[in-house]
Structures are given as C-alpha cells and as structure tokens.
Amino acid sequence: MEVLTLSHVAKSFGSRQILRDVSFSVAENTVFGFVGQNGAGKTTTMKLILGLLTCERGEITVGGQSVQYGNGKTNRLIGYLPDVPEFYGFMTPMEYLMFCGDVSGMDKRETDRRSHELLELVGLAGLGKEKRRVKGFSRGMKQRLGVAQALLHRPKLLICDEPTSALDPAGRRELLDLLVAVKEETTVVFSTHILSDVEHICDEVALLHEGVIALQGSLAEVKKLGGHPAMELELERKEDGKLLETMFPCLENQGRKLLLKDGDRLPEILAVIGERRIPFLRMERQETNLEDLFLEVIGR
C-alpha cells in the first residue's frame, strides 16, 4: 500500500521555479530516501506534503487523503522531525511529551504509556535521562527526543527533513539506527544530501534535480543505472601506470592504481599488461555508489 503519493507537483516562488513536475510514491513500512543538492527543493516538497504551502499544479495524498493547504486533516497522519527541533528547555523529556499529548488532545493515560514506550525506544529512558532538563541535552539526544515527539500520535508517515546534517558521526549512527527501528510501526521519508546515510538505511530512493525526479527506485535498481561497475587495477610501478594511461585514455591514473570505468576495454588492457610483462598486483571490482551516480546526474 502507498502511504504517500505525489503526482505532477509544481511550485514556484515568484519567477523562480523550484519544482517543475515531481512524481513519486512511498510504500508502507519503508525508509524512503529523498535526496538532492542543497537548494534543490527538498524542504519545499516537505512543506507541500505538510500542507504548509500550496501546490501550483498536481496532487499530494497521504494515506489516500488529498493534502489541502491550511487543512490539518492529513497532518494527523504525519509525524514531522525538522533539521533543528525546538523544545522547552526547562522541561524533562517526559514532561515535554505529556505536554505534546495534551496539546494534541490525546488521552492522558495513553500519553503517559506511549511516552514511556517511546523514551525506551529512542534511548532516553533509564540512567536518569528521563528526569534531566532538555536544555542540557546534546544535539543527538534532542534529535532522538524529536523522533519520540513525532511518533507520539502513531502517525502513518514520519517525515525527517535533514535530521543528521549537524550531528557528529556517533550521533548520526544512533539516529540512523533509530530510523530503521521505527519503520516497524510507520513509514519514514528521509530527506538529506548525505548520500552515505541513504545507502546505509533506505529501501528506496528518489533524486530531485532541476525540479524533477531524475532517478527513482530501490538502491539496487538505481545503482544499475550507473552502467558497468568500475575496475581498479594496481601495478607495482608508477611508470607503468603512466604508460598505460597514455595508451588507454579511458584509464584514470592514480599512481600505481588505475581506475577503469569502461569495462569493454578491460580485455585489451589486460592483454597489453601480459604482452609487456608489466608487474601486476591485483584487480578489484568497484561497485557503483550513490555518490558517483549523483555526481553523474548533476553533471559534475
């Protein structure tokens, strides 16, 4: 079942066209990576899904219901984690979640039970963390509390807008592991420009470029679009690398290592290495990664 669907969505700000024709869908209980350069329109897309901006053209549905600007009906199905979540620093995590439940009109006993459950899930229970004031939390702890708040009302869709952009490596890993865990109870749309994060946790990915979806599919499907995997050849001597680069311009010389992206030339290159008795150490297949494919799409 599709939890989120965008069909031919367009959005401009004045004369600047941000989204020209954006279409994609997100299946239930998956982590969906929504990637693109800074300024590509990822946050604009998130705001359209949340009904905070109007679509010039196209339609967005969440849980089968059409998103309407200024109408919070579909937002009851959505949890939202911004890149920098804000809290009342004088509150404890438990107090903050109880406050959010009260504002949302949740039953107090259900809020209490759900809050304890979520603090356990995000790693903020025990060791006195649930009694500490939020103002003393690290950035990573605040992001985890933000996930708990976003999941409080059991949404069908959790939107995370650049949630790892300002975290240190340890905080990023903790949050990524958490997003994988929560897909058991919701669907996650993970907007980011950090492509290694997408490769670690996402089931599917869509690349936004120049106002349209340039690539979309599972990670395996998207990587296949990069063509033949590169081959890395390692030689004993640097001078042999220079010789082969002269003979085969398709080789990228990295000293004793040569990178070949045109796999059709490999038999010919190996034949020359054998004929000239060039000392050869190893050959290794380099799988296409998302970063290489991203740079190829945006023309860098």
C-alpha positions in Angstrom: 0.0 0.0 0.0 1.2 3.5 -0.9 1.3 5.8 2.2 2.4 8.9 0.3 1.9 9.9 -3.4 2.9 13.0 -5.3 1.6 13.4 -8.8 3.0 16.0 -11.2 3.6 18.6 -8.4 4.9 22.0 -9.3 5.8 25.0 -7.2 7.4 28.4 -7.9 8.4 31.4 -5.7 8.0 34.5 -7.9 9.8 33.9 -11.1 11.9 31.0 -9.6 10.6 27.6 -10.5 11.6 25.2 -7.7 9.5 22.1 -8.6 8.5 21.6 -12.2 7.0 18.1 -12.3 7.6 15.9 -9.2 6.0 12.5 -9.0 6.9 9.6 -6.6 5.2 7.3 -4.2 6.3 5.8 -0.9 5.2 2.3 0.2 4.1 1.3 3.7 6.8 0.4 6.3 9.8 1.5 4.3 12.6 4.1 4.7 12.5 6.3 1.6 15.5 8.5 0.9 14.7 11.8 -0.8 18.0 13.3 -1.9 19.2 16.3 -3.8 21.7 19.2 -3.7 21.2 21.9 -1.1 18.6 24.2 -2.6 17.1 21.6 -4.9 13.7 21.9 -3.3 13.6 19.1 -0.7 12.3 21.2 2.1 9.8 22.9 -0.2 8.5 19.4 -1.1 8.2 18.5 2.6 6.2 21.7 3.3 3.9 20.9 0.5 3.3 17.4 2.0 2.5 19.1 5.3 0.0 21.5 3.7 2.1 24.5 4.7 2.4 25.6 1.0 0.1 25.5 -1.9 0.7 23.4 -5.0 0.5 25.3 -8.2 -0.2 22.1 -10.0 -0.5 18.4 -9.2 -1.8 16.4 -6.2 -0.4 15.0 -3.0 -2.1 12.3 -1.0 -1.3 10.9 2.4 -3.0 7.7 3.5 -5.3 8.0 0.4 -6.5 11.5 1.5 -5.7 14.6 -0.5 -3.5 17.2 1.1 -5.1 20.6 1.2 -3.3 23.9 2.1 -4.2 25.1 5.6 -6.3 21.9 6.4 -4.7 19.8 9.1 -6.7 16.7 8.4 -3.9 14.8 6.7 -1.4 16.1 9.3 -3.0 13.8 11.8 -1.4 11.0 9.8 2.0 12.6 9.8 4.9 13.0 12.3 7.5 15.6 11.5 11.1 16.0 12.6 12.8 19.2 11.3 16.5 19.5 11.0 16.7 21.6 14.2 13.8 20.6 16.5 12.9 23.1 19.2 11.9 22.3 22.8 11.1 24.0 26.1 14.5 23.6 27.8 13.1 23.7 31.3 11.1 20.6 30.8 12.2 16.9 31.2 11.6 14.6 28.2 8.6 13.1 30.0 7.1 16.5 30.8 7.6 17.6 27.2 5.9 14.5 25.7 3.0 14.8 28.1 2.6 18.4 27.2 2.5 17.5 23.4 -0.1 14.8 24.1 -2.2 17.3 26.0 -2.0 19.9 23.2 -2.9 17.2 20.7 -6.0 16.1 22.7 -4.7 12.7 23.5 -6.0 10.7 26.5 -3.7 11.4 29.4 -3.2 7.7 30.4 -2.5 6.8 26.8 0.0 9.7 26.5 1.8 8.5 29.7 2.0 4.9 28.5 3.1 5.9 25.0 5.7 8.4 26.3 7.4 5.8 28.4 7.3 3.4 25.5 8.9 5.9 23.1 11.6 7.1 25.6 12.6 3.5 25.8 12.7 3.2 22.0 14.8 6.3 21.4 17.2 5.5 24.2 16.2 8.3 26.6 14.9 6.1 29.4 17.0 5.0 32.4 20.2 6.4 33.8 18.2 9.4 34.9 17.9 10.8 31.3 14.1 11.0 31.6 14.5 13.3 34.6 17.1 15.6 33.1 16.1 19.0 31.7 16.1 19.2 27.9 18.4 22.3 27.9 21.3 20.0 29.0 20.8 17.5 26.2 23.3 17.0 23.4 22.2 17.7 19.8 21.9 13.9 19.2 19.7 13.5 22.3 17.5 16.3 21.1 17.1 14.7 17.7 16.0 11.4 19.4 13.5 13.3 21.6 12.2 14.9 18.4 11.6 11.4 16.9 9.7 10.4 20.1 7.5 13.5 19.8 6.9 12.9 16.1 5.8 9.3 16.8 3.6 10.1 19.8 0.3 10.0 18.0 1.2 6.9 16.0 1.4 8.5 12.5 1.3 6.6 9.3 4.1 8.7 7.9 7.3 10.1 9.6 9.0 13.0 7.7 12.6 13.7 8.6 14.0 16.8 7.0 17.8 16.7 7.0 17.9 15.2 10.5 21.6 14.2 10.5 23.1 17.3 8.9 24.6 18.8 12.1 25.3 15.6 14.1 28.7 14.1 14.8 29.4 10.6 13.4 28.2 8.9 16.6 25.0 10.9 16.8 24.4 10.2 13.1 24.8 6.5 13.5 22.4 6.4 16.6 19.7 8.3 14.7 20.1 6.2 11.5 19.7 3.0 13.6 16.6 4.5 15.2 15.0 5.3 11.9 15.5 1.7 10.8 13.9 0.5 14.0 10.8 2.8 13.7 9.9 1.6 10.3 8.3 -1.4 12.0 5.5 0.9 13.1 5.5 3.7 10.5 6.8 4.8 7.1 9.8 7.1 7.0 10.6 9.8 4.4 14.2 10.7 5.0 15.3 14.0 3.2 19.0 14.5 3.1 22.0 15.4 1.0 24.3 13.0 2.9 24.3 10.1 0.4 26.2 7.6 2.6 23.3 7.8 5.1 20.8 6.9 2.4 22.9 3.9 1.4 23.0 2.7 5.0 19.3 2.7 5.8 17.0 3.4 2.8 14.9 0.8 1.0 14.1 3.2 -1.9 15.5 6.5 -3.1 14.4 9.4 -5.3 16.9 12.0 -6.6 15.5 15.6 -7.0 17.3 17.6 -9.6 16.3 20.7 -11.5 12.7 20.4 -10.3 12.0 16.8 -11.4 12.8 13.3 -10.1 15.9 12.4 -12.0 16.2 8.9 -10.5 13.9 6.7 -8.5 13.8 3.1 -7.3 15.4 0.6 -4.9 19.1 1.2 -4.2 19.9 -1.8 -6.3 17.8 -0.6 -9.2 19.2 2.9 -9.1 22.8 1.7 -9.0 22.3 -0.4 -12.1 21.6 2.9 -13.9 25.2 3.8 -13.4 26.3 1.3 -16.1 29.3 -1.0 -15.8 31.0 -1.1 -12.3 34.5 0.5 -12.4 37.6 -1.7 -12.1 40.6 -0.8 -10.1 44.0 -2.2 -11.3 47.0 -2.0 -9.0 50.5 -2.2 -10.5 54.0 -2.4 -8.9 55.4 0.6 -10.6 54.0 4.1 -11.1 55.8 4.5 -14.5 53.8 1.5 -15.8 50.6 3.4 -14.8 51.7 6.4 -16.8 52.4 4.2 -19.8 49.0 2.5 -19.8 47.2 5.8 -19.3 49.0 7.1 -22.5 47.9 4.0 -24.4 44.3 4.0 -23.0 42.9 7.5 -22.2 39.9 5.7 -20.6 42.1 4.9 -17.6 42.2 7.3 -14.7 45.8 7.3 -13.4 46.1 7.3 -9.6 49.8 6.5 -9.3 50.2 2.7 -9.1 46.4 2.4 -9.2 44.4 2.8 -12.4 40.6 3.2 -12.5 38.7 1.9 -15.5 35.1 2.9 -16.0 34.7 1.5 -19.5 34.6 -2.3 -18.8 34.6 -3.1 -22.5 38.3 -2.1 -22.8 39.4 -4.4 -19.9 40.4 -7.5 -22.1 42.5 -5.2 -24.3 44.3 -3.6 -21.3 45.0 -7.0 -19.7 46.4 -8.2 -23.0 48.9 -5.3 -23.1 49.8 -5.9 -19.5 50.6 -9.6 -20.3 52.5 -8.8 -23.5 54.7 -6.2 -21.9 55.1 -8.3 -18.7 54.0 -5.4 -16.5 54.2 -6.4 -12.8 50.5 -6.6 -11.8 49.4 -6.9 -8.1 45.6 -7.0 -8.2 42.3 -6.2 -9.9 39.2 -5.3 -7.9 35.7 -4.5 -9.0 34.4 -1.2 -7.7 30.6 -1.2 -7.3 28.8 1.9 -8.3 27.9 4.0 -5.3 25.2 6.6 -4.9 27.6 9.5 -4.7 29.1 8.6 -8.1 25.7 8.3 -9.6 24.5 11.6 -8.0 27.5 13.5 -9.4 26.9 11.9 -12.8 23.3 13.1 -12.8 24.0 16.6 -11.8 26.9 16.9 -14.3 29.9 17.2 -12.0 
